[in-house]
Amino acid sequence: MNEHTPGGTAGPPAASGAYGDGTRAVRAGLPEPVKNEPPLPGPVFAAHFHLPGEVSGPYTYGRDTNPTWTLLERAIGELEAPDEEGAETIVFASGMAAVSAVLLSQARTGDTVVLPSDGYQALPLVREQLEAYGVHVRTAPTGQDAQLAALDGARLLWIETPSNPGLDVCDVRRLVRAAHTAGALVAVDNTLATPLGQRPLELGADFSVASGTKGLTGHGDLLLGYVVCRDPDLAAGIRRWRKIVGAIPGPMEAWLAHRSLSTLQLRAARQWGNALAVAEVLADRPEVTGVRYPGLASDPSHKTASRQMRGFGSVVSFVLPDRAHAERFMTALHLVEDATSFGGVRSTAERRGRWGGDAVPEGFIRFSAGAEDPEDLVADVLRALDSAAAGA
């Protein structure tokens, strides 16, 4: 087993910032080649490591570090911050473990945290926990940079852009400048965009946080989360939190995630193209309203998104006339799975209101474009729309 420095530091510039997205994704996090060893070593299953004498070396106990994590952390760091050698990545068992690590490790009793009011469905649960610990929580919508008005005296600003599921976009640079001026740290949820679509650290954020379950790994077969930051003290605090709560990924999940990164650019290119194609045909349908996709030139967030995003993601949202109409549409789809996740190679969609936690109409659909042939996917959507309309 080769030794690798733990902590997820990004690789040398020749392995990251000097290359394009496809090359970087294929090569990210790979160790130096060793004769007769695989390019990507298999998962290391170990609860403990040989440790004679005084404690030294990078690997001591399985809750602290693991060689498989190290390679994955390097890989994610090279994608999220290819031009920053000091960026550190900490991987977690799930996206919510990563979210919780930032919020609960940084906020203390009496602090104020600003959250989006239109963010991921689990954020209200996090808010309840923060308030139970004596943390003050303010909320504001993502759109039109509304969180600016809530920054006074805040310790941490949490940004979700594009927001899930409404797909509003805020100006990250503007919010970061205002937050830092007010003395607040800034964390950006980068799940929808992925590191290929947006790099929060380049936009000035202190933390880039994401669920690797979604587009990053893209096959719907594992749970994973991560945090990336450039400040070593902040990284140490996040890593300490992971150790305390034990929210660690399994080595097999970490290895599968690293394996999956090699196709990220290929998957993203097809998925983003498919998302735009679906959004364009939806926009022409009379029974469809509220189509949102940041890549559409007509989208309210397009100008802001174009200034800070390198790609617009795989998720489209829209509204059908009512619950029954939406359910007929979902039933008529053949190539699109009715599932709650997004970012996978197989297209998924759901009537989001069935969960009851999002402020959306009953006919609201969150659609995640997969990697199918665009002609087939668009045809399936149009056929399902026709079928749903005929059944009205």
Secondary structure per residue as TSV (DSSP state, phi and psi in degrees):
chain	resnum	aa	ss	phi	psi
A	1	M	-	360.0	121.4
A	2	N	-	-74.0	144.5
A	3	E	-	-85.0	138.3
A	4	H	-	-131.3	138.3
A	5	T	-	-63.0	124.4
A	6	P	S	-72.4	165.3
A	7	G	S	112.2	-7.9
A	8	G	-	71.8	29.0
A	9	T	-	-67.1	145.0
A	10	A	-	-65.7	153.5
A	11	G	-	-74.6	179.4
A	12	P	-	-65.6	156.4
A	13	P	G	-53.2	-35.8
A	14	A	G	-63.4	-20.7
A	15	A	G	-98.8	-0.8
A	16	S	T	-138.1	-83.1
A	17	G	T	-66.3	-19.0
A	18	A	T	-79.7	-11.0
A	19	Y	S	-112.5	167.8
A	20	G	-	-78.8	172.8
A	21	D	H	-61.0	-41.9
A	22	G	H	-65.4	-46.6
A	23	T	H	-63.3	-42.5
A	24	R	H	-62.7	-43.1
A	25	A	H	-64.2	-39.5
A	26	V	H	-68.2	-35.9
A	27	R	H	-99.3	-9.4
A	28	A	T	-57.3	128.9
A	29	G	T	76.2	2.4
A	30	L	-	-70.8	141.2
A	31	P	-	-75.5	168.7
A	32	E	-	-60.3	136.8
A	33	P	-	-64.5	138.8
A	34	V	-	-126.5	131.1
A	35	K	T	-53.7	133.1
A	36	N	T	71.3	8.6
A	37	E	S	-111.0	153.0
A	38	P	-	-69.6	152.6
A	39	P	S	-59.4	-40.1
A	40	L	S	-117.8	104.3
A	41	P	-	-57.0	148.9
A	42	G	-	-68.0	170.3
A	43	P	-	-63.0	141.0
A	44	V	-	-97.7	111.9
A	45	F	-	-97.1	104.1
A	46	A	-	-155.5	126.3
A	47	A	S	-84.5	-26.6
A	48	H	B	-146.0	167.9
A	49	F	-	-129.1	155.6
A	50	H	-	-58.3	128.8
A	51	L	-	-146.3	65.4
A	52	P	-	-72.8	149.1
A	53	G	S	69.2	-146.0
A	54	E	S	-68.4	149.9
A	55	V	-	-69.5	123.8
A	56	S	-	-159.2	164.6
A	57	G	S	90.6	167.0
A	58	P	S	-77.7	-23.1
A	59	Y	-	-122.5	118.3
A	60	T	S	-125.7	-45.4
A	61	Y	B	-147.0	144.6
A	62	G	T	-67.1	-15.4
A	63	R	T	-84.0	-16.2
A	64	D	T	-93.8	-52.1
A	65	T	-	-149.2	157.9
A	66	N	-	-154.0	136.6
A	67	P	H	-58.1	-31.6
A	68	T	H	-69.3	-38.9
A	69	W	H	-61.1	-43.4
A	70	T	H	-55.9	-47.4
A	71	L	H	-65.2	-41.9
A	72	L	H	-64.8	-42.2
A	73	E	H	-62.6	-40.9
A	74	R	H	-60.5	-44.3
A	75	A	H	-61.5	-48.3
A	76	I	H	-63.3	-40.0
A	77	G	H	-60.6	-38.2
A	78	E	H	-67.9	-27.5
A	79	L	H	-84.4	-41.6
A	80	E	H	-76.3	-32.8
A	81	A	-	-144.1	66.4
A	82	P	T	-64.7	-21.9
A	83	D	T	-102.8	9.4
A	84	E	-	-123.5	99.7
A	85	E	T	-63.8	-26.3
A	86	G	T	-87.5	-1.9
A	87	A	-	-65.5	137.7
A	88	E	E	-118.9	141.3
A	89	T	E	-116.9	140.0
A	90	I	E	-127.1	120.4
A	91	V	E	-94.5	151.8
A	92	F	E	-132.4	171.3
A	93	A	S	-71.2	-20.7
A	94	S	S	-161.0	168.7
A	95	G	H	-63.2	-40.3
A	96	M	H	-68.4	-28.4
A	97	A	H	-64.8	-38.4
A	98	A	H	-69.2	-43.5
A	99	V	H	-58.6	-49.2
A	100	S	H	-63.4	-36.1
A	101	A	H	-60.8	-43.1
A	102	V	H	-68.9	-52.5
A	103	L	H	-66.0	-43.8
A	104	L	H	-83.6	-17.8
A	105	S	H	-88.1	-23.1
A	106	Q	H	-97.6	-26.6
A	107	A	-	-95.9	136.6
A	108	R	-	-118.2	165.3
A	109	T	T	-53.4	128.9
A	110	G	T	95.0	-16.5
A	111	D	-	-72.6	163.5
A	112	T	E	-118.0	132.6
A	113	V	E	-119.5	138.0
A	114	V	E	-108.0	120.8
A	115	L	E	-115.3	157.2
A	116	P	E	-75.0	140.8
A	117	S	T	-81.8	-10.3
A	118	D	T	-120.1	27.5
A	119	G	S	-89.2	-164.7
A	120	Y	-	-54.0	144.7
A	121	Q	T	-58.6	-26.1
A	122	A	T	-83.3	-10.2
A	123	L	H	-59.7	-37.2
A	124	P	H	-59.2	-31.9
A	125	L	H	-67.6	-39.9
A	126	V	H	-64.0	-40.2
A	127	R	H	-59.1	-44.5
A	128	E	H	-58.9	-40.8
A	129	Q	H	-69.1	-41.9
A	130	L	H	-59.2	-46.2
A	131	E	H	-65.6	-32.5
A	132	A	H	-64.8	-26.6
A	133	Y	T	-89.8	4.4
A	134	G	T	85.4	18.6
A	135	V	-	-92.6	133.4
A	136	H	E	-81.9	134.0
A	137	V	E	-121.9	127.4
A	138	R	E	-112.8	149.4
A	139	T	E	-130.8	152.2
A	140	A	E	-157.2	154.4
A	141	P	-	-66.3	159.2
A	142	T	S	-71.7	-43.4
A	143	G	G	-61.5	149.6
A	144	Q	G	57.2	26.2
A	145	D	G	53.1	39.1
A	146	A	G	-64.6	-19.9
A	147	Q	G	-69.0	-14.5
A	148	L	G	-55.6	-38.7
A	149	A	G	-71.9	-9.2
A	150	A	G	-108.6	10.9
A	151	L	-	-84.0	-18.4
A	152	D	T	-56.4	120.5
A	153	G	T	76.8	8.0
A	154	A	-	-77.2	148.7
A	155	R	S	-90.5	-34.6
A	156	L	E	-148.0	134.6
A	157	L	E	-108.6	126.7
A	158	W	E	-107.0	121.3
A	159	I	E	-112.2	137.2
A	160	E	E	-125.4	107.7
A	161	T	S	-145.2	122.3
A	162	P	S	-62.4	149.9
A	163	S	-	-76.1	155.7
A	164	N	T	-120.2	117.1
A	165	P	T	-105.8	1.9
A	166	G	T	-76.9	-17.1
A	167	L	-	65.5	31.6
A	168	D	-	-76.2	155.3
A	169	V	-	-128.8	139.2
A	170	C	-	-116.5	163.7
A	171	D	-	-83.1	101.0
A	172	V	H	-63.2	-45.2
A	173	R	H	-58.2	-44.1
A	174	R	H	-63.7	-45.7
A	175	L	H	-66.5	-38.5
A	176	V	H	-63.0	-45.8
A	177	R	H	-59.1	-45.9
A	178	A	H	-66.6	-41.1
A	179	A	H	-65.9	-44.3
A	180	H	H	-65.5	-36.7
A	181	T	H	-62.2	-35.0
A	182	A	T	-83.5	-1.6
A	183	G	T	86.5	17.8
A	184	A	-	-103.9	147.2
A	185	L	E	-80.2	159.2
A	186	V	E	-129.5	127.7
A	187	A	E	-117.2	137.0
A	188	V	E	-118.9	124.9
A	189	D	E	-78.5	113.9
A	190	N	-	-105.7	20.4
A	191	T	T	-62.5	-50.0
A	192	L	T	-66.2	-36.9
A	193	A	T	-80.9	-34.2
A	194	T	H	66.7	164.2
A	195	P	H	-63.1	-21.2
A	196	L	H	-78.4	-24.7
A	197	G	H	-92.5	-23.5
A	198	Q	-	-163.2	140.9
A	199	R	-	-123.7	92.5
A	200	P	T	-57.0	-36.2
A	201	L	T	-64.9	-35.4
A	202	E	T	-66.6	-26.2
A	203	L	T	-85.9	0.1
A	204	G	T	106.7	-4.9
A	205	A	-	-65.5	154.8
A	206	D	S	-84.9	-31.8
A	207	F	E	-132.4	137.0
A	208	S	E	-111.3	124.3
A	209	V	E	-125.9	142.5
A	210	A	E	-157.7	157.2
A	211	S	E	-88.0	113.4
A	212	G	T	-75.6	-5.3
A	213	T	T	-61.2	-31.7
A	214	K	T	-88.1	-122.4
A	215	G	T	-64.5	-28.1
A	216	L	T	-58.5	-47.9
A	217	T	T	-98.2	-33.3
A	218	G	-	72.2	8.6
A	219	H	S	-118.2	1.6
A	220	G	S	64.6	28.1
A	221	D	S	-124.0	11.6
A	222	L	-	-157.2	159.1
A	223	L	-	-110.0	136.8
A	224	L	-	-161.7	150.6
A	225	G	E	-142.7	165.0
A	226	Y	E	-156.3	158.2
A	227	V	E	-129.0	135.2
A	228	V	E	-123.8	133.4
A	229	C	E	-149.9	158.8
A	230	R	S	-97.3	-20.2
A	231	D	-	-82.5	118.2
A	232	P	H	-62.4	-31.4
A	233	D	H	-69.1	-41.8
A	234	L	H	-63.7	-42.0
A	235	A	H	-61.8	-41.1
A	236	A	H	-62.8	-38.2
A	237	G	H	-65.9	-39.5
A	238	I	H	-66.8	-42.6
A	239	R	H	-65.4	-38.2
A	240	R	H	-63.2	-40.9
A	241	W	H	-61.5	-43.0
A	242	R	H	-59.4	-41.0
A	243	K	H	-65.4	-41.2
A	244	I	H	-66.5	-47.1
A	245	V	H	-89.3	-12.8
A	246	G	T	70.4	28.5
A	247	A	-	-84.3	59.6
A	248	I	-	-99.5	146.5
A	249	P	-	-77.5	151.1
A	250	G	-	-71.5	152.3
A	251	P	H	-61.5	-34.0
A	252	M	H	-66.8	-42.4
A	253	E	H	-62.4	-42.0
A	254	A	H	-63.5	-41.3
A	255	W	H	-67.2	-43.4
A	256	L	H	-60.5	-40.2
A	257	A	H	-62.0	-45.3
A	258	H	H	-63.8	-43.8
A	259	R	H	-55.8	-41.6
A	260	S	H	-70.8	-26.1
A	261	L	H	-59.9	-27.4
A	262	S	T	-62.8	-24.1
A	263	T	T	-103.7	10.6
A	264	L	H	-57.7	-48.4
A	265	Q	H	-64.8	-39.8
A	266	L	H	-65.2	-45.1
A	267	R	H	-64.3	-46.3
A	268	A	H	-62.1	-42.6
A	269	A	H	-59.2	-45.4
A	270	R	H	-70.0	-43.8
A	271	Q	H	-65.3	-42.3
A	272	W	H	-66.4	-39.0
A	273	G	H	-63.9	-41.0
A	274	N	H	-65.9	-39.2
A	275	A	H	-61.8	-43.6
A	276	L	H	-64.0	-42.5
A	277	A	H	-62.0	-42.3
A	278	V	H	-65.7	-42.9
A	279	A	H	-61.3	-39.2
A	280	E	H	-66.1	-40.9
A	281	V	H	-74.1	-32.6
A	282	L	H	-63.4	-38.8
A	283	A	H	-63.7	-19.3
A	284	D	T	-94.5	-1.1
A	285	R	-	-92.2	128.5
A	286	P	T	-66.4	-28.7
A	287	E	T	-84.1	-6.7
A	288	V	-	-100.0	130.8
A	289	T	E	-126.7	166.9
A	290	G	E	61.2	32.3
A	291	V	E	-65.3	126.8
A	292	R	E	-126.7	126.6
A	293	Y	-	-159.0	118.9
A	294	P	T	-58.0	-20.8
A	295	G	T	-79.4	-13.2
A	296	L	S	-73.3	131.0
A	297	A	T	-60.9	-25.8
A	298	S	T	-87.3	-5.4
A	299	D	S	-69.4	139.5
A	300	P	T	-57.6	-25.3
A	301	S	T	-98.2	2.7
A	302	H	H	-61.1	-43.9
A	303	K	H	-63.8	-45.9
A	304	T	H	-64.3	-45.0
A	305	A	H	-60.7	-39.7
A	306	S	H	-65.4	-26.2
A	307	R	H	-78.2	-22.3
A	308	Q	H	-128.1	-10.4
A	309	M	-	-108.3	145.5
A	310	R	S	-99.7	-8.1
A	311	G	-	-167.1	155.1
A	312	F	-	-106.4	6.6
A	313	G	-	87.2	179.6
A	314	S	S	-107.1	0.2
A	315	V	E	-103.3	133.5
A	316	V	E	-123.3	141.2
A	317	S	E	-124.1	149.2
A	318	F	E	-161.5	169.2
A	319	V	E	-125.2	129.7
A	320	L	-	-98.5	162.8
A	321	P	S	-54.4	-36.7
A	322	D	S	-161.0	-179.5
A	323	R	H	-60.8	-45.7
A	324	A	H	-62.3	-42.6
A	325	H	H	-62.3	-43.9
A	326	A	H	-63.6	-39.5
A	327	E	H	-69.9	-34.5
A	328	R	H	-64.4	-41.2
A	329	F	H	-60.9	-47.6
A	330	M	H	-62.1	-40.8
A	331	T	H	-65.9	-32.9
A	332	A	H	-79.7	-14.3
A	333	L	-	-69.5	139.4
A	334	H	S	-107.2	-39.9
A	335	L	S	-93.5	-7.2
A	336	V	S	-113.1	122.5
A	337	E	E	-81.2	141.9
A	338	D	E	-83.4	98.3
A	339	A	-	-149.7	159.0
A	340	T	S	-92.9	-10.0
A	341	S	-	-88.8	-176.0
A	342	F	-	-154.7	168.7
A	343	G	S	88.8	5.0
A	344	G	S	-90.2	167.7
A	345	V	S	-70.9	-21.2
A	346	R	S	-100.3	129.5
A	347	S	-	-61.5	141.1
A	348	T	E	-132.7	159.8
A	349	A	E	-157.1	161.7
A	350	E	E	-158.9	154.4
A	351	R	E	-80.2	104.2
A	352	R	G	-66.3	-27.0
A	353	G	G	-65.8	-12.2
A	354	R	G	-66.2	-18.1
A	355	W	G	-84.7	-24.3
A	356	G	S	79.7	0.8
A	357	G	-	-104.8	-9.0
A	358	D	S	-107.1	142.1
A	359	A	-	-82.2	72.6
A	360	V	-	-129.6	156.2
A	361	P	-	-64.3	161.3
A	362	E	T	-61.5	-28.4
A	363	G	T	-93.8	13.1
A	364	F	E	-72.8	129.9
A	365	I	E	-117.5	129.3
A	366	R	E	-103.2	120.5
A	367	F	E	-116.1	127.2
A	368	S	E	-113.1	114.8
A	369	A	-	-76.6	131.5
A	370	G	-	-94.8	-154.2
A	371	A	S	-107.5	21.1
A	372	E	S	-65.4	167.2
A	373	D	-	-61.3	133.1
A	374	P	H	-59.0	-37.8
A	375	E	H	-62.4	-40.8
A	376	D	H	-67.7	-42.1
A	377	L	H	-66.8	-45.9
A	378	V	H	-62.8	-41.1
A	379	A	H	-62.7	-39.2
A	380	D	H	-65.3	-42.1
A	381	V	H	-64.7	-45.2
A	382	L	H	-64.4	-41.1
A	383	R	H	-63.7	-41.3
A	384	A	H	-66.8	-37.7
A	385	L	H	-62.7	-43.4
A	386	D	H	-62.3	-44.1
A	387	S	H	-63.0	-43.3
A	388	A	H	-65.1	-39.3
A	389	A	H	-67.8	-38.1
A	390	A	H	-67.6	-25.8
A	391	G	T	-87.0	-0.8
A	392	A	-	-66.3	360.0
